[in-house]
Amino acid sequence: MEQFLPPMYRRNRAGGLIGKMNRMTSAERDRAVAYLKETKAAVLDSTSGLSDSQWRHRPSAEEWSIVDCVEHLAIVEGFLLRTLQGLAAAPPAPEDQLALVAGKEEMIVKAVPLRGTKIKGPPRSMPKGGEPDEMLARFIEVRERLIVYADTTLDPLRTRLFPHIVFGPLDGFQWLILLAAHSERHRRQLEEVKTSAGYPA
């Protein structure tokens, strides 16, 4: 792949310009931060003014309540923020693997928010019955840290991969996009809860 790079990039492969290419571009950073902020605001809008009984209503014994959705988001985002920060110390992925993940962010934005196919996450991501106010505060706190990280990190996110249960390996920038899209998916889920039978007035 190196032969396709401009000469100025090949000259600096040891640690100059190529090292900077491992990071998000300014446009990618702006996109991730904007999407994280947009979807955070959407979750807050959808959960504003809920009563305790509305927070806790379950459409069925197997389905999540609104507070379950928010707790799940807080758990997943906290775990993946720590994971992204830890990836910086890992070696870069081989170039053939990086080529295979190129462009996955576009698929993520389109597919993840859609609720047509349900996917069961790993046990560690399951809600554990937290209190509404505490879970919302936890989500806000974790999402703010995620936004700050996306806005300021110099970590080489574009060359570090971590697997997703559906999409396979994703780089760090793609994970930021996925986390925003994931919260939109569950925001739509909690809106479904509001239209379910027996939802408190």
MODELLER restraints for C-alpha pairs under 7 A, 6 or more apart:
rsr = mdl.restraints
at = mdl.atoms
rsr.add(forms.Gaussian(group=physical.xy_distance, feature=features.Distance(at['CA:2:A'], at['CA:10:A']), mean=6.82, stdev=0.5))
rsr.add(forms.Gaussian(group=physical.xy_distance, feature=features.Distance(at['CA:9:A'], at['CA:17:A']), mean=6.16, stdev=0.5))
rsr.add(forms.Gaussian(group=physical.xy_distance, feature=features.Distance(at['CA:9:A'], at['CA:18:A']), mean=6.20, stdev=0.5))
rsr.add(forms.Gaussian(group=physical.xy_distance, feature=features.Distance(at['CA:12:A'], at['CA:18:A']), mean=6.22, stdev=0.5))
rsr.add(forms.Gaussian(group=physical.xy_distance, feature=features.Distance(at['CA:22:A'], at['CA:156:A']), mean=4.55, stdev=0.5))
rsr.add(forms.Gaussian(group=physical.xy_distance, feature=features.Distance(at['CA:22:A'], at['CA:157:A']), mean=6.37, stdev=0.5))
rsr.add(forms.Gaussian(group=physical.xy_distance, feature=features.Distance(at['CA:22:A'], at['CA:158:A']), mean=5.04, stdev=0.5))
rsr.add(forms.Gaussian(group=physical.xy_distance, feature=features.Distance(at['CA:22:A'], at['CA:159:A']), mean=5.52, stdev=0.5))
rsr.add(forms.Gaussian(group=physical.xy_distance, feature=features.Distance(at['CA:23:A'], at['CA:154:A']), mean=6.29, stdev=0.5))
rsr.add(forms.Gaussian(group=physical.xy_distance, feature=features.Distance(at['CA:23:A'], at['CA:155:A']), mean=6.13, stdev=0.5))
rsr.add(forms.Gaussian(group=physical.xy_distance, feature=features.Distance(at['CA:23:A'], at['CA:156:A']), mean=4.32, stdev=0.5))
rsr.add(forms.Gaussian(group=physical.xy_distance, feature=features.Distance(at['CA:23:A'], at['CA:157:A']), mean=5.46, stdev=0.5))
rsr.add(forms.Gaussian(group=physical.xy_distance, feature=features.Distance(at['CA:23:A'], at['CA:158:A']), mean=5.58, stdev=0.5))
rsr.add(forms.Gaussian(group=physical.xy_distance, feature=features.Distance(at['CA:24:A'], at['CA:157:A']), mean=6.59, stdev=0.5))
rsr.add(forms.Gaussian(group=physical.xy_distance, feature=features.Distance(at['CA:24:A'], at['CA:158:A']), mean=6.29, stdev=0.5))
rsr.add(forms.Gaussian(group=physical.xy_distance, feature=features.Distance(at['CA:24:A'], at['CA:173:A']), mean=6.79, stdev=0.5))
rsr.add(forms.Gaussian(group=physical.xy_distance, feature=features.Distance(at['CA:29:A'], at['CA:150:A']), mean=6.44, stdev=0.5))
rsr.add(forms.Gaussian(group=physical.xy_distance, feature=features.Distance(at['CA:29:A'], at['CA:151:A']), mean=6.29, stdev=0.5))
rsr.add(forms.Gaussian(group=physical.xy_distance, feature=features.Distance(at['CA:32:A'], at['CA:150:A']), mean=6.77, stdev=0.5))
rsr.add(forms.Gaussian(group=physical.xy_distance, feature=features.Distance(at['CA:32:A'], at['CA:176:A']), mean=6.17, stdev=0.5))
rsr.add(forms.Gaussian(group=physical.xy_distance, feature=features.Distance(at['CA:32:A'], at['CA:177:A']), mean=5.79, stdev=0.5))
rsr.add(forms.Gaussian(group=physical.xy_distance, feature=features.Distance(at['CA:33:A'], at['CA:147:A']), mean=5.80, stdev=0.5))
rsr.add(forms.Gaussian(group=physical.xy_distance, feature=features.Distance(at['CA:33:A'], at['CA:150:A']), mean=6.08, stdev=0.5))
rsr.add(forms.Gaussian(group=physical.xy_distance, feature=features.Distance(at['CA:33:A'], at['CA:151:A']), mean=6.18, stdev=0.5))
rsr.add(forms.Gaussian(group=physical.xy_distance, feature=features.Distance(at['CA:35:A'], at['CA:180:A']), mean=6.05, stdev=0.5))
rsr.add(forms.Gaussian(group=physical.xy_distance, feature=features.Distance(at['CA:36:A'], at['CA:147:A']), mean=6.49, stdev=0.5))
rsr.add(forms.Gaussian(group=physical.xy_distance, feature=features.Distance(at['CA:36:A'], at['CA:180:A']), mean=4.97, stdev=0.5))
rsr.add(forms.Gaussian(group=physical.xy_distance, feature=features.Distance(at['CA:39:A'], at['CA:180:A']), mean=5.96, stdev=0.5))
rsr.add(forms.Gaussian(group=physical.xy_distance, feature=features.Distance(at['CA:39:A'], at['CA:183:A']), mean=6.52, stdev=0.5))
rsr.add(forms.Gaussian(group=physical.xy_distance, feature=features.Distance(at['CA:39:A'], at['CA:184:A']), mean=5.95, stdev=0.5))
rsr.add(forms.Gaussian(group=physical.xy_distance, feature=features.Distance(at['CA:43:A'], at['CA:187:A']), mean=5.71, stdev=0.5))
rsr.add(forms.Gaussian(group=physical.xy_distance, feature=features.Distance(at['CA:53:A'], at['CA:200:A']), mean=6.60, stdev=0.5))
rsr.add(forms.Gaussian(group=physical.xy_distance, feature=features.Distance(at['CA:54:A'], at['CA:199:A']), mean=6.67, stdev=0.5))
rsr.add(forms.Gaussian(group=physical.xy_distance, feature=features.Distance(at['CA:54:A'], at['CA:200:A']), mean=5.71, stdev=0.5))
rsr.add(forms.Gaussian(group=physical.xy_distance, feature=features.Distance(at['CA:55:A'], at['CA:65:A']), mean=6.52, stdev=0.5))
rsr.add(forms.Gaussian(group=physical.xy_distance, feature=features.Distance(at['CA:55:A'], at['CA:66:A']), mean=5.14, stdev=0.5))
rsr.add(forms.Gaussian(group=physical.xy_distance, feature=features.Distance(at['CA:55:A'], at['CA:67:A']), mean=5.42, stdev=0.5))
rsr.add(forms.Gaussian(group=physical.xy_distance, feature=features.Distance(at['CA:55:A'], at['CA:132:A']), mean=6.59, stdev=0.5))
rsr.add(forms.Gaussian(group=physical.xy_distance, feature=features.Distance(at['CA:56:A'], at['CA:65:A']), mean=5.33, stdev=0.5))
rsr.add(forms.Gaussian(group=physical.xy_distance, feature=features.Distance(at['CA:56:A'], at['CA:66:A']), mean=6.36, stdev=0.5))
rsr.add(forms.Gaussian(group=physical.xy_distance, feature=features.Distance(at['CA:56:A'], at['CA:67:A']), mean=6.19, stdev=0.5))
rsr.add(forms.Gaussian(group=physical.xy_distance, feature=features.Distance(at['CA:57:A'], at['CA:65:A']), mean=5.33, stdev=0.5))
rsr.add(forms.Gaussian(group=physical.xy_distance, feature=features.Distance(at['CA:57:A'], at['CA:199:A']), mean=6.34, stdev=0.5))
rsr.add(forms.Gaussian(group=physical.xy_distance, feature=features.Distance(at['CA:58:A'], at['CA:64:A']), mean=5.77, stdev=0.5))
rsr.add(forms.Gaussian(group=physical.xy_distance, feature=features.Distance(at['CA:58:A'], at['CA:65:A']), mean=4.63, stdev=0.5))
rsr.add(forms.Gaussian(group=physical.xy_distance, feature=features.Distance(at['CA:59:A'], at['CA:193:A']), mean=6.23, stdev=0.5))
rsr.add(forms.Gaussian(group=physical.xy_distance, feature=features.Distance(at['CA:59:A'], at['CA:196:A']), mean=5.71, stdev=0.5))
rsr.add(forms.Gaussian(group=physical.xy_distance, feature=features.Distance(at['CA:59:A'], at['CA:197:A']), mean=6.66, stdev=0.5))
rsr.add(forms.Gaussian(group=physical.xy_distance, feature=features.Distance(at['CA:65:A'], at['CA:193:A']), mean=6.89, stdev=0.5))
rsr.add(forms.Gaussian(group=physical.xy_distance, feature=features.Distance(at['CA:66:A'], at['CA:190:A']), mean=5.16, stdev=0.5))
rsr.add(forms.Gaussian(group=physical.xy_distance, feature=features.Distance(at['CA:66:A'], at['CA:193:A']), mean=6.94, stdev=0.5))
rsr.add(forms.Gaussian(group=physical.xy_distance, feature=features.Distance(at['CA:67:A'], at['CA:132:A']), mean=5.46, stdev=0.5))
rsr.add(forms.Gaussian(group=physical.xy_distance, feature=features.Distance(at['CA:67:A'], at['CA:135:A']), mean=6.98, stdev=0.5))
rsr.add(forms.Gaussian(group=physical.xy_distance, feature=features.Distance(at['CA:68:A'], at['CA:127:A']), mean=5.41, stdev=0.5))
rsr.add(forms.Gaussian(group=physical.xy_distance, feature=features.Distance(at['CA:68:A'], at['CA:129:A']), mean=6.85, stdev=0.5))
rsr.add(forms.Gaussian(group=physical.xy_distance, feature=features.Distance(at['CA:69:A'], at['CA:186:A']), mean=6.09, stdev=0.5))
rsr.add(forms.Gaussian(group=physical.xy_distance, feature=features.Distance(at['CA:69:A'], at['CA:190:A']), mean=6.80, stdev=0.5))
rsr.add(forms.Gaussian(group=physical.xy_distance, feature=features.Distance(at['CA:70:A'], at['CA:135:A']), mean=6.34, stdev=0.5))
rsr.add(forms.Gaussian(group=physical.xy_distance, feature=features.Distance(at['CA:70:A'], at['CA:136:A']), mean=6.37, stdev=0.5))
rsr.add(forms.Gaussian(group=physical.xy_distance, feature=features.Distance(at['CA:70:A'], at['CA:139:A']), mean=6.73, stdev=0.5))
rsr.add(forms.Gaussian(group=physical.xy_distance, feature=features.Distance(at['CA:71:A'], at['CA:127:A']), mean=5.62, stdev=0.5))
rsr.add(forms.Gaussian(group=physical.xy_distance, feature=features.Distance(at['CA:71:A'], at['CA:130:A']), mean=6.87, stdev=0.5))
rsr.add(forms.Gaussian(group=physical.xy_distance, feature=features.Distance(at['CA:71:A'], at['CA:135:A']), mean=5.23, stdev=0.5))
rsr.add(forms.Gaussian(group=physical.xy_distance, feature=features.Distance(at['CA:72:A'], at['CA:125:A']), mean=6.01, stdev=0.5))
rsr.add(forms.Gaussian(group=physical.xy_distance, feature=features.Distance(at['CA:72:A'], at['CA:126:A']), mean=5.97, stdev=0.5))
rsr.add(forms.Gaussian(group=physical.xy_distance, feature=features.Distance(at['CA:72:A'], at['CA:127:A']), mean=5.21, stdev=0.5))
rsr.add(forms.Gaussian(group=physical.xy_distance, feature=features.Distance(at['CA:73:A'], at['CA:139:A']), mean=6.59, stdev=0.5))
rsr.add(forms.Gaussian(group=physical.xy_distance, feature=features.Distance(at['CA:73:A'], at['CA:183:A']), mean=6.46, stdev=0.5))
rsr.add(forms.Gaussian(group=physical.xy_distance, feature=features.Distance(at['CA:74:A'], at['CA:138:A']), mean=6.07, stdev=0.5))
rsr.add(forms.Gaussian(group=physical.xy_distance, feature=features.Distance(at['CA:74:A'], at['CA:139:A']), mean=4.41, stdev=0.5))
rsr.add(forms.Gaussian(group=physical.xy_distance, feature=features.Distance(at['CA:74:A'], at['CA:142:A']), mean=6.44, stdev=0.5))
rsr.add(forms.Gaussian(group=physical.xy_distance, feature=features.Distance(at['CA:75:A'], at['CA:125:A']), mean=5.92, stdev=0.5))
rsr.add(forms.Gaussian(group=physical.xy_distance, feature=features.Distance(at['CA:76:A'], at['CA:125:A']), mean=5.79, stdev=0.5))
rsr.add(forms.Gaussian(group=physical.xy_distance, feature=features.Distance(at['CA:77:A'], at['CA:142:A']), mean=6.62, stdev=0.5))
rsr.add(forms.Gaussian(group=physical.xy_distance, feature=features.Distance(at['CA:77:A'], at['CA:179:A']), mean=6.88, stdev=0.5))
rsr.add(forms.Gaussian(group=physical.xy_distance, feature=features.Distance(at['CA:78:A'], at['CA:142:A']), mean=5.92, stdev=0.5))
rsr.add(forms.Gaussian(group=physical.xy_distance, feature=features.Distance(at['CA:81:A'], at['CA:146:A']), mean=6.38, stdev=0.5))
rsr.add(forms.Gaussian(group=physical.xy_distance, feature=features.Distance(at['CA:84:A'], at['CA:172:A']), mean=6.33, stdev=0.5))
rsr.add(forms.Gaussian(group=physical.xy_distance, feature=features.Distance(at['CA:87:A'], at['CA:160:A']), mean=6.23, stdev=0.5))
rsr.add(forms.Gaussian(group=physical.xy_distance, feature=features.Distance(at['CA:88:A'], at['CA:155:A']), mean=5.65, stdev=0.5))
rsr.add(forms.Gaussian(group=physical.xy_distance, feature=features.Distance(at['CA:88:A'], at['CA:156:A']), mean=6.24, stdev=0.5))
rsr.add(forms.Gaussian(group=physical.xy_distance, feature=features.Distance(at['CA:92:A'], at['CA:159:A']), mean=5.14, stdev=0.5))
rsr.add(forms.Gaussian(group=physical.xy_distance, feature=features.Distance(at['CA:92:A'], at['CA:160:A']), mean=5.34, stdev=0.5))
rsr.add(forms.Gaussian(group=physical.xy_distance, feature=features.Distance(at['CA:93:A'], at['CA:159:A']), mean=5.76, stdev=0.5))
rsr.add(forms.Gaussian(group=physical.xy_distance, feature=features.Distance(at['CA:93:A'], at['CA:160:A']), mean=5.81, stdev=0.5))
rsr.add(forms.Gaussian(group=physical.xy_distance, feature=features.Distance(at['CA:93:A'], at['CA:161:A']), mean=6.52, stdev=0.5))
rsr.add(forms.Gaussian(group=physical.xy_distance, feature=features.Distance(at['CA:98:A'], at['CA:159:A']), mean=6.80, stdev=0.5))
rsr.add(forms.Gaussian(group=physical.xy_distance, feature=features.Distance(at['CA:101:A'], at['CA:169:A']), mean=6.75, stdev=0.5))
rsr.add(forms.Gaussian(group=physical.xy_distance, feature=features.Distance(at['CA:101:A'], at['CA:170:A']), mean=6.15, stdev=0.5))
rsr.add(forms.Gaussian(group=physical.xy_distance, feature=features.Distance(at['CA:105:A'], at['CA:174:A']), mean=5.26, stdev=0.5))
rsr.add(forms.Gaussian(group=physical.xy_distance, feature=features.Distance(at['CA:105:A'], at['CA:177:A']), mean=6.61, stdev=0.5))
rsr.add(forms.Gaussian(group=physical.xy_distance, feature=features.Distance(at['CA:108:A'], at['CA:178:A']), mean=6.12, stdev=0.5))
rsr.add(forms.Gaussian(group=physical.xy_distance, feature=features.Distance(at['CA:109:A'], at['CA:181:A']), mean=6.02, stdev=0.5))
rsr.add(forms.Gaussian(group=physical.xy_distance, feature=features.Distance(at['CA:112:A'], at['CA:181:A']), mean=5.83, stdev=0.5))
rsr.add(forms.Gaussian(group=physical.xy_distance, feature=features.Distance(at['CA:112:A'], at['CA:182:A']), mean=6.11, stdev=0.5))
rsr.add(forms.Gaussian(group=physical.xy_distance, feature=features.Distance(at['CA:112:A'], at['CA:185:A']), mean=6.41, stdev=0.5))
rsr.add(forms.Gaussian(group=physical.xy_distance, feature=features.Distance(at['CA:113:A'], at['CA:181:A']), mean=5.62, stdev=0.5))
rsr.add(forms.Gaussian(group=physical.xy_distance, feature=features.Distance(at['CA:113:A'], at['CA:182:A']), mean=6.27, stdev=0.5))
rsr.add(forms.Gaussian(group=physical.xy_distance, feature=features.Distance(at['CA:113:A'], at['CA:184:A']), mean=5.55, stdev=0.5))
rsr.add(forms.Gaussian(group=physical.xy_distance, feature=features.Distance(at['CA:113:A'], at['CA:185:A']), mean=3.93, stdev=0.5))
rsr.add(forms.Gaussian(group=physical.xy_distance, feature=features.Distance(at['CA:114:A'], at['CA:185:A']), mean=6.30, stdev=0.5))
rsr.add(forms.Gaussian(group=physical.xy_distance, feature=features.Distance(at['CA:115:A'], at['CA:185:A']), mean=6.67, stdev=0.5))
rsr.add(forms.Gaussian(group=physical.xy_distance, feature=features.Distance(at['CA:157:A'], at['CA:171:A']), mean=6.19, stdev=0.5))
rsr.add(forms.Gaussian(group=physical.xy_distance, feature=features.Distance(at['CA:157:A'], at['CA:172:A']), mean=4.33, stdev=0.5))
rsr.add(forms.Gaussian(group=physical.xy_distance, feature=features.Distance(at['CA:157:A'], at['CA:173:A']), mean=5.85, stdev=0.5))
rsr.add(forms.Gaussian(group=physical.xy_distance, feature=features.Distance(at['CA:158:A'], at['CA:171:A']), mean=5.45, stdev=0.5))
rsr.add(forms.Gaussian(group=physical.xy_distance, feature=features.Distance(at['CA:158:A'], at['CA:172:A']), mean=5.86, stdev=0.5))
rsr.add(forms.Gaussian(group=physical.xy_distance, feature=features.Distance(at['CA:158:A'], at['CA:173:A']), mean=6.16, stdev=0.5))
rsr.add(forms.Gaussian(group=physical.xy_distance, feature=features.Distance(at['CA:159:A'], at['CA:171:A']), mean=6.39, stdev=0.5))
rsr.add(forms.Gaussian(group=physical.xy_distance, feature=features.Distance(at['CA:160:A'], at['CA:171:A']), mean=5.39, stdev=0.5))
rsr.add(forms.Gaussian(group=physical.xy_distance, feature=features.Distance(at['CA:160:A'], at['CA:172:A']), mean=6.21, stdev=0.5))
rsr.add(forms.Gaussian(group=physical.xy_distance, feature=features.Distance(at['CA:161:A'], at['CA:169:A']), mean=5.74, stdev=0.5))
rsr.add(forms.Gaussian(group=physical.xy_distance, feature=features.Distance(at['CA:161:A'], at['CA:170:A']), mean=5.25, stdev=0.5))
rsr.add(forms.Gaussian(group=physical.xy_distance, feature=features.Distance(at['CA:161:A'], at['CA:171:A']), mean=4.39, stdev=0.5))
rsr.add(forms.Gaussian(group=physical.xy_distance, feature=features.Distance(at['CA:161:A'], at['CA:172:A']), mean=6.55, stdev=0.5))
rsr.add(forms.Gaussian(group=physical.xy_distance, feature=features.Distance(at['CA:162:A'], at['CA:169:A']), mean=5.30, stdev=0.5))
rsr.add(forms.Gaussian(group=physical.xy_distance, feature=features.Distance(at['CA:162:A'], at['CA:170:A']), mean=5.55, stdev=0.5))
rsr.add(forms.Gaussian(group=physical.xy_distance, feature=features.Distance(at['CA:162:A'], at['CA:171:A']), mean=6.44, stdev=0.5))
rsr.add(forms.Gaussian(group=physical.xy_distance, feature=features.Distance(at['CA:163:A'], at['CA:169:A']), mean=3.97, stdev=0.5))
rsr.add(forms.Gaussian(group=physical.xy_distance, feature=features.Distance(at['CA:163:A'], at['CA:170:A']), mean=5.95, stdev=0.5))
rsr.add(forms.Gaussian(group=physical.xy_distance, feature=features.Distance(at['CA:164:A'], at['CA:170:A']), mean=6.85, stdev=0.5))
